[in-house]
Amino acid sequence: MAATIEHLVATAGLQVDPETIGDRAPGCPALELARTGVLWLTGPSDGPPVPVDLPLGDHLRVLAAGIATLSAGFGHEVELEPAQLVAERAAARAFHRRGSVSANGSCRLVRCADDWAAWNLPRHSDLDLLPAVLGTPVSGEPWDAVEAVCAGHPAEELVGRAQQVGIAAAVVGGSAGCGPPVTLVPLGDPTSGRDHRPRVVDFSAMWAGPLCAHILGRAGASVCTVEDPDRPDGARFGDPALYTRLHEGHALAKISFGSAEGRARLHRLVERADIVIESSRPRALHHLGLDPDAFLSARPGRSWISITGYGRRAYGDRVAFGDDAAAAGGLVAWSDEQSPVFVGDAIADPISGLVAALGGLASQAVGGGHLVEVSMSAASAAATVGRRCQGPHVVEADGRGGWVVRYEGRTERLRTPAEVIAETDA
C-alpha cells in the first residue's frame, strides 16, 4: 500500500514525508490497533479479543498522509483521523465482536470442504436466491442450510454459483495478491487548469464511495449526491449518523433511474461534472446509458472513480460489500482453533474510500483524464502486507470489564469504538 501511495503522490510531482509514508513507524501493530477500536471488534463474542498482528494501522496512516498532501494542492488540506473512520459506524450502532459473524450480522465465515468462504446476505432477495445456489430447498434458519451445503462442496464452486446470481460471496484470501488497490487508467486528455470548483457527481451508496465524496468535498469540490427515491441509500436509514456526516454540505438530486425523464436528468448532471464517483457494476451503468470511456474522452480534465469488489475491468460484475471484500483480501484474524474471525466492522469500506479519494486526487493533480479503478478486495489484501512483530501477543481482562494487550513488556488497553470517537472528538 505504501508503495502505491508513494507512486500516486510522486505522479503528481509531490512528496510525502518519508517518515510517514514508509514501513518505518515504531511500535507494535497489535498495540496500535488496540487504540483504534478494531481489536475490540475482533474475536469471538464469548471470549477475549484476538490480537491482530497486521499492519492495518500503518496503511490507514499513510493513506491519510497521502490525502493530506494531495488535497493541499487540490484546494484545502484534509486532515483525517483514521481511528475515527474505522470506529464511527460501530460506535453509533453499539456493535460488538461476533467472531465468524460480521459486526452487523449479515456476513458469515463458513467452512467449506476445502477452504473458508464469506457469505453476505444483507438483502431479502439474497435469501430468495439461496435455494438456486445451494441446490436444495431452504426451510428454517437459512444459515443452517448454507453451512450444511458448504461442508460438502469446494469453496470456489459455491462462491462462483453465488456470484452468478448476485450474492456477495468470496473465498477467504482468494483475492490476495490480485493486483494494486487503485489503478489510474488513462482514457482521456488532461487539462492545464480550470476556472471553477471541480464538480463531483456521486451516485455511489453505503460507505466507501460516500467517504471518497466527503473527502473531495472537504478538499474543495462541489459535490452532488444522486439518489433514486425508489432505491434509497441503505445507510440513510441503517446508519443515519454516518450518512449525515459523509453527505454534509452536499447537494442532493433525487432522480428516478427507471424513467426516461430521470435518466435524461442524470445525463445532464453527468455532462456538467468533472468527477464521477460510482460503485455500480458495469452492466448497471450500461442500463443507465453511462460509459466512463465516453465521459472521459468528451472533455479534458475529467476523472471517473469506480469502486468495485474486485476491479472494474477484470471482475466488474462480481458483487461485494465491506465484510466479504475484506475476507476475500485475506484481511481476517485467526482464533486459537484456526478459524477465521472478522477484523473490525466492514473494514474494506473505509480502506477503499480512502484509496478512492487518494486516486481521485492524484488524477486531478496531473490534470485528470483517468478511470480511477479501485478494488476493495485488493485494497484489503494490500493492508495485510508489511511489518509484523516476532513473538506472542497476550490479551488479558483488565478487571474492569475491559481488555489489555501485552507484547514484550508493553501494554495497551483496548478502546471500544465509542471510546475512540469520544477521544477523537475531544
C-alpha positions as CSV (number, residue, x, y, z in Angstrom):
1,M,0.0,0.0,0.0
2,A,2.8,2.4,0.9
3,A,4.4,1.9,-2.5
4,T,1.1,2.5,-4.2
5,I,0.6,5.7,-2.3
6,E,4.1,6.9,-2.9
7,H,3.7,6.2,-6.6
8,L,0.5,8.2,-6.8
9,V,1.9,11.1,-5.0
10,A,5.1,11.1,-7.0
11,T,3.0,11.1,-10.2
12,A,1.6,14.4,-9.1
13,G,5.1,15.8,-8.7
14,L,4.8,15.9,-4.9
15,Q,6.4,14.1,-1.9
16,V,5.1,12.8,1.4
17,D,7.3,12.9,4.5
18,P,9.3,9.6,4.2
19,E,8.9,9.1,8.0
20,T,5.2,8.9,7.4
21,I,4.9,7.0,4.1
22,G,7.1,4.0,4.7
23,D,7.0,1.0,6.9
24,R,9.2,2.7,9.5
25,A,6.6,3.6,12.1
26,P,7.7,2.5,15.5
27,G,5.9,0.2,17.8
28,C,3.7,-2.9,17.6
29,P,0.8,-3.2,15.0
30,A,-1.4,-5.0,17.5
31,L,-0.8,-2.4,20.2
32,E,-1.6,0.3,17.6
33,L,-4.9,-1.4,16.6
34,A,-5.9,-1.6,20.2
35,R,-6.2,2.2,20.2
36,T,-8.5,2.2,17.1
37,G,-11.4,0.1,18.3
38,V,-10.6,-2.6,15.7
39,L,-9.3,-5.2,18.2
40,W,-12.4,-4.7,20.4
41,L,-14.5,-5.9,17.5
42,T,-12.2,-8.8,16.5
43,G,-12.7,-12.2,18.1
44,P,-15.4,-14.5,19.5
45,S,-18.3,-13.0,21.3
46,D,-17.9,-15.2,24.3
47,G,-14.1,-14.8,24.7
48,P,-11.3,-12.3,24.6
49,P,-10.5,-10.3,21.5
50,V,-7.9,-11.7,19.1
51,P,-4.7,-9.6,18.9
52,V,-4.3,-8.9,15.2
53,D,-0.7,-8.5,14.2
54,L,-1.5,-6.9,10.9
55,P,0.0,-3.5,9.7
56,L,-3.5,-2.1,9.1
57,G,-2.8,1.0,11.2
58,D,0.3,1.7,9.1
59,H,-1.7,1.7,5.9
60,L,-4.5,3.8,7.3
61,R,-1.9,6.3,8.5
62,V,-0.1,6.5,5.1
63,L,-3.4,6.8,3.3
64,A,-4.3,9.8,5.4
65,A,-0.8,11.3,4.9
66,G,-1.1,10.9,1.1
67,I,-4.6,12.5,1.1
68,A,-3.3,15.5,3.2
69,T,-0.5,16.1,0.7
70,L,-2.6,15.8,-2.5
71,S,-5.6,17.7,-1.1
72,A,-3.5,20.7,-0.2
73,G,-2.8,21.1,-4.0
74,F,-6.4,20.4,-4.8
75,G,-7.7,23.3,-2.7
76,H,-7.8,22.7,1.0
77,E,-5.7,20.3,3.0
78,V,-7.8,17.5,4.5
79,E,-6.6,16.1,7.8
80,L,-8.1,12.8,8.7
81,E,-8.1,10.7,11.9
82,P,-8.1,7.1,10.7
83,A,-9.3,5.7,14.0
84,Q,-12.4,7.7,13.8
85,L,-13.1,6.5,10.3
86,V,-13.0,2.8,11.2
87,A,-14.8,3.2,14.5
88,E,-17.7,5.6,13.8
89,R,-20.3,3.2,12.4
90,A,-19.6,0.6,15.1
91,A,-19.8,3.3,17.8
92,A,-23.1,4.6,16.5
93,R,-24.7,1.2,16.4
94,A,-23.0,-0.2,19.5
95,F,-21.5,-3.1,17.6
96,H,-19.6,-5.8,19.5
97,R,-17.4,-8.6,18.3
98,R,-19.1,-11.7,17.0
99,G,-16.3,-13.9,15.7
100,S,-17.2,-15.5,12.4
101,V,-20.3,-13.4,12.2
102,S,-19.8,-9.8,11.0
103,A,-20.5,-6.9,13.4
104,N,-23.7,-6.0,11.5
105,G,-24.8,-9.7,11.4
106,S,-25.3,-10.1,7.6
107,C,-22.0,-11.8,6.7
108,R,-20.6,-15.1,8.0
109,L,-17.4,-17.1,7.5
110,V,-18.3,-20.6,6.7
111,R,-16.2,-23.8,6.4
112,C,-16.3,-25.5,3.0
113,A,-14.9,-28.9,2.0
114,D,-11.5,-27.4,1.2
115,D,-11.4,-23.8,2.4
116,W,-13.3,-21.0,4.2
117,A,-15.8,-18.7,2.4
118,A,-17.5,-15.5,3.3
119,W,-21.2,-15.3,2.6
120,N,-23.0,-11.9,2.9
121,L,-26.8,-11.9,2.9
122,P,-28.0,-8.4,3.7
123,R,-31.0,-8.3,1.3
124,H,-34.3,-10.1,1.3
125,S,-33.6,-11.0,-2.4
126,D,-30.4,-12.9,-1.3
127,L,-32.5,-15.3,0.8
128,D,-34.9,-15.8,-2.1
129,L,-31.9,-16.8,-4.3
130,L,-30.3,-19.3,-1.8
131,P,-32.2,-22.4,-2.9
132,A,-30.9,-22.0,-6.5
133,V,-27.3,-21.5,-5.3
134,L,-27.3,-24.3,-2.8
135,G,-29.3,-26.8,-4.9
136,T,-31.7,-27.6,-2.2
137,P,-34.9,-26.1,-0.6
138,V,-34.2,-23.8,2.3
139,S,-36.6,-24.0,5.3
140,G,-36.0,-22.8,8.8
141,E,-32.8,-21.0,9.5
142,P,-31.0,-20.1,6.2
143,W,-27.6,-20.2,7.7
144,D,-28.0,-23.8,8.7
145,A,-28.6,-24.7,5.1
146,V,-25.6,-22.6,3.9
147,E,-23.3,-24.3,6.4
148,A,-24.6,-27.8,5.6
149,V,-24.1,-27.5,1.9
150,C,-20.8,-25.7,2.2
151,A,-19.4,-28.6,4.3
152,G,-19.6,-30.9,1.3
153,H,-18.6,-28.7,-1.6
154,P,-15.4,-26.8,-2.6
155,A,-15.5,-23.1,-1.7
156,E,-14.7,-21.8,-5.2
157,E,-17.6,-23.8,-6.7
158,L,-20.2,-22.4,-4.3
159,V,-18.8,-18.9,-4.4
160,G,-19.0,-18.9,-8.2
161,R,-22.6,-20.0,-8.2
162,A,-23.5,-17.3,-5.6
163,Q,-21.8,-14.6,-7.7
164,Q,-23.7,-15.7,-10.8
165,V,-26.9,-14.7,-9.2
166,G,-25.6,-11.6,-7.5
167,I,-25.0,-12.9,-3.9
168,A,-21.8,-11.4,-2.3
169,A,-19.6,-14.4,-1.5
170,A,-15.9,-14.9,-1.5
171,V,-13.2,-17.4,-0.8
172,V,-11.2,-16.2,2.2
173,G,-7.9,-15.0,1.0
174,G,-8.9,-15.8,-2.6
175,S,-8.0,-12.4,-3.9
176,A,-4.7,-11.9,-2.0
177,G,-2.1,-10.5,-4.4
178,C,-4.8,-9.9,-7.1
179,G,-3.4,-6.5,-8.1
180,P,-3.0,-2.9,-7.0
181,P,-5.6,-1.3,-4.7
182,V,-6.0,1.5,-7.2
183,T,-5.1,2.0,-10.9
184,L,-5.2,5.2,-12.9
185,V,-6.2,4.2,-16.4
186,P,-5.6,7.0,-19.0
187,L,-8.8,7.2,-21.1
188,G,-9.0,11.0,-21.7
189,D,-6.9,14.1,-22.0
190,P,-5.6,16.1,-19.1
191,T,-6.3,19.8,-18.7
192,S,-3.9,22.5,-17.7
193,G,-6.4,24.1,-15.3
194,R,-10.0,25.0,-14.7
195,D,-11.7,28.2,-13.7
196,H,-14.3,26.7,-11.3
197,R,-14.5,24.4,-8.3
198,P,-14.4,20.8,-9.5
199,R,-17.9,19.4,-9.8
200,V,-18.4,15.9,-8.4
201,V,-21.5,13.8,-9.1
202,D,-21.7,10.9,-6.7
203,F,-24.2,8.1,-7.2
204,S,-22.4,5.5,-5.0
205,A,-24.0,4.3,-1.8
206,M,-23.3,3.0,1.7
207,W,-19.8,3.8,2.9
208,A,-16.7,3.7,0.6
209,G,-18.0,5.9,-2.2
210,P,-19.6,8.5,0.0
211,L,-16.4,8.6,2.1
212,C,-14.5,9.4,-1.1
213,A,-17.0,12.1,-2.0
214,H,-16.8,13.5,1.5
215,I,-13.0,13.9,1.3
216,L,-13.2,15.5,-2.1
217,G,-15.8,17.9,-0.8
218,R,-13.6,18.9,2.1
219,A,-10.8,19.4,-0.3
220,G,-12.8,22.0,-2.2
221,A,-15.0,20.2,-4.7
222,S,-18.7,20.9,-5.2
223,V,-20.5,17.6,-4.6
224,C,-23.9,16.5,-5.7
225,T,-25.3,13.2,-4.4
226,V,-27.6,11.3,-6.7
227,E,-30.2,9.0,-5.2
228,D,-33.0,7.0,-6.7
229,P,-36.0,7.5,-4.4
230,D,-37.2,4.0,-5.3
231,R,-33.9,2.6,-4.1
232,P,-32.6,4.9,-1.4
233,D,-29.1,4.5,0.1
234,G,-29.4,1.9,2.8
235,A,-27.1,3.9,5.0
236,R,-29.7,6.7,5.2
237,F,-31.8,4.5,7.5
238,G,-29.4,1.9,8.8
239,D,-26.6,4.3,9.6
240,P,-28.1,7.8,9.8
241,A,-25.3,9.4,11.8
242,L,-22.7,8.2,9.3
243,Y,-24.9,9.1,6.3
244,T,-25.3,12.7,7.7
245,R,-21.6,13.2,8.3
246,L,-20.5,11.9,4.9
247,H,-23.1,13.9,3.0
248,E,-23.0,17.1,5.0
249,G,-22.8,20.2,2.7
250,H,-23.6,18.1,-0.5
251,A,-26.4,18.9,-2.8
252,L,-29.0,16.1,-3.2
253,A,-30.6,15.2,-6.5
254,K,-33.4,12.6,-6.3
255,I,-33.7,11.0,-9.7
256,S,-35.8,8.0,-10.7
257,F,-33.4,5.8,-12.8
258,G,-36.4,3.8,-14.0
259,S,-37.9,6.7,-16.0
260,A,-36.7,8.2,-19.3
261,E,-37.1,11.7,-17.8
262,G,-35.0,10.6,-14.8
263,R,-32.2,9.1,-16.9
264,A,-32.1,12.3,-19.1
265,R,-31.8,14.4,-15.9
266,L,-29.0,12.1,-14.7
267,H,-27.2,12.5,-18.1
268,R,-27.4,16.3,-17.8
269,L,-25.8,16.2,-14.3
270,V,-23.0,13.9,-15.5
271,E,-22.4,16.1,-18.6
272,R,-21.6,19.1,-16.3
273,A,-19.4,17.0,-13.9
274,D,-15.7,17.0,-13.7
275,I,-15.5,13.9,-11.5
276,V,-17.9,11.0,-11.2
277,I,-17.9,8.5,-8.3
278,E,-19.8,5.2,-8.6
279,S,-19.8,1.8,-7.1
280,S,-22.0,0.1,-9.7
281,R,-21.4,-3.0,-11.8
282,P,-20.7,-2.1,-15.5
283,R,-24.0,-3.6,-16.7
284,A,-26.0,-1.4,-14.4
285,L,-24.2,1.7,-15.8
286,H,-24.8,0.4,-19.3
287,H,-28.5,0.2,-18.5
288,L,-28.4,3.8,-17.5
289,G,-26.6,4.8,-20.7
290,L,-23.5,5.8,-18.8
291,D,-20.0,5.0,-20.1
292,P,-16.7,6.0,-18.4
293,D,-14.8,5.9,-21.7
294,A,-17.2,8.3,-23.3
295,F,-17.3,10.6,-20.3
296,L,-13.5,10.9,-20.1
297,S,-13.0,11.4,-23.8
298,A,-15.7,14.1,-24.1
299,R,-13.8,16.8,-22.2
300,P,-10.3,17.1,-20.9
301,G,-9.6,17.1,-17.2
302,R,-12.2,14.6,-16.0
303,S,-11.9,11.7,-13.6
304,W,-14.2,8.7,-13.2
305,I,-13.8,6.9,-9.9
306,S,-15.1,3.4,-9.9
307,I,-15.2,1.3,-6.7
308,T,-15.9,-2.4,-7.1
309,G,-15.3,-5.5,-5.1
310,Y,-12.6,-7.0,-7.4
311,G,-11.7,-4.4,-10.0
312,R,-14.0,-2.9,-12.7
313,R,-12.2,-4.3,-15.8
314,A,-11.4,-7.8,-14.5
315,Y,-14.4,-8.7,-12.3
316,G,-16.7,-5.8,-12.5
317,D,-19.9,-7.8,-12.4
318,R,-19.0,-9.5,-9.1
319,V,-20.8,-8.0,-6.2
320,A,-19.2,-7.3,-2.8
321,F,-19.7,-5.5,0.5
322,G,-17.2,-4.4,3.1
323,D,-17.0,-7.6,5.2
324,D,-16.8,-10.2,2.4
325,A,-14.4,-8.0,0.4
326,A,-12.1,-7.8,3.4
327,A,-12.3,-11.6,3.7
328,A,-11.5,-12.0,0.0
329,G,-8.4,-10.0,0.5
330,G,-7.3,-12.1,3.5
331,L,-7.9,-9.3,6.0
332,V,-9.2,-11.6,8.7
333,A,-7.8,-12.8,12.0
334,W,-7.5,-16.4,13.2
335,S,-8.7,-17.8,16.5
336,D,-6.9,-20.4,18.6
337,E,-9.0,-23.0,16.8
338,Q,-7.5,-21.9,13.5
339,S,-10.9,-20.5,12.4
340,P,-11.1,-17.1,10.8
341,V,-12.9,-14.2,12.5
342,F,-13.8,-10.7,11.2
343,V,-11.4,-7.8,11.7
344,G,-13.3,-4.7,12.8
345,D,-16.5,-3.5,11.1
346,A,-16.8,-3.8,7.3
347,I,-13.2,-2.7,7.2
348,A,-12.8,-2.8,3.4
349,D,-15.2,0.1,3.2
350,P,-13.2,2.8,4.9
351,I,-10.0,1.5,3.4
352,S,-11.4,1.6,-0.1
353,G,-13.0,5.0,0.5
354,L,-9.5,6.4,1.4
355,V,-7.9,4.7,-1.5
356,A,-10.5,6.0,-3.9
357,A,-10.1,9.6,-2.6
358,L,-6.3,9.3,-3.0
359,G,-6.6,8.0,-6.5
360,G,-9.1,10.8,-7.5
361,L,-6.9,13.5,-6.0
362,A,-3.8,12.0,-7.8
363,S,-5.7,12.0,-11.1
364,Q,-6.8,15.6,-10.7
365,A,-3.3,16.7,-9.6
366,V,-2.0,15.8,-13.1
367,G,-4.9,17.2,-15.0
368,G,-7.3,14.3,-15.0
369,G,-8.3,12.1,-17.9
370,H,-8.3,8.8,-15.9
371,L,-10.5,6.0,-14.9
372,V,-9.6,5.6,-11.3
373,E,-10.2,1.9,-10.7
374,V,-10.5,0.8,-7.1
375,S,-10.7,-2.9,-6.0
376,M,-12.0,-3.3,-2.4
377,S,-10.5,-6.8,-2.1
378,A,-7.1,-5.7,-3.4
379,A,-7.1,-2.7,-1.0
380,S,-7.8,-5.2,1.8
381,A,-5.1,-7.5,0.7
382,A,-2.6,-4.7,0.5
383,A,-3.4,-3.7,4.1
384,T,-2.1,-7.1,5.3
385,V,1.4,-6.6,3.9
386,G,4.1,-5.0,6.0
387,R,5.8,-5.1,9.3
388,R,4.9,-7.8,11.9
389,C,6.0,-8.5,15.4
390,Q,8.0,-11.5,16.4
391,G,6.7,-13.4,19.4
392,P,3.3,-13.9,21.1
393,H,0.7,-11.2,21.9
394,V,-1.3,-11.8,25.1
395,V,-4.8,-10.4,25.7
396,E,-6.0,-10.2,29.3
397,A,-9.0,-8.9,31.2
398,D,-8.3,-5.7,32.9
399,G,-10.6,-6.4,35.9
400,R,-12.9,-3.6,34.9
401,G,-14.9,-5.2,32.2
402,G,-12.3,-4.4,29.5
403,W,-9.2,-5.9,28.0
404,V,-5.5,-5.1,27.6
405,V,-3.0,-6.5,25.1
406,R,0.6,-7.1,26.1
407,Y,3.7,-7.5,23.9
408,E,7.3,-7.6,25.2
409,G,6.6,-5.7,28.3
410,R,4.4,-3.1,26.7
411,T,0.7,-2.9,27.5
412,E,-2.2,-1.1,25.7
413,R,-5.8,-1.0,26.8
414,L,-8.3,-1.9,24.1
415,R,-10.5,1.1,23.3
416,T,-14.2,0.4,22.4
417,P,-15.4,2.2,19.3
418,A,-17.4,4.6,21.4
419,E,-14.2,5.5,23.4
420,V,-12.3,6.1,20.2
421,I,-15.0,8.5,18.9
422,A,-15.1,10.3,22.3
423,E,-11.3,10.7,22.3
424,T,-11.1,11.9,18.7
425,D,-14.0,14.4,19.3
426,A,-12.4,15.8,22.5
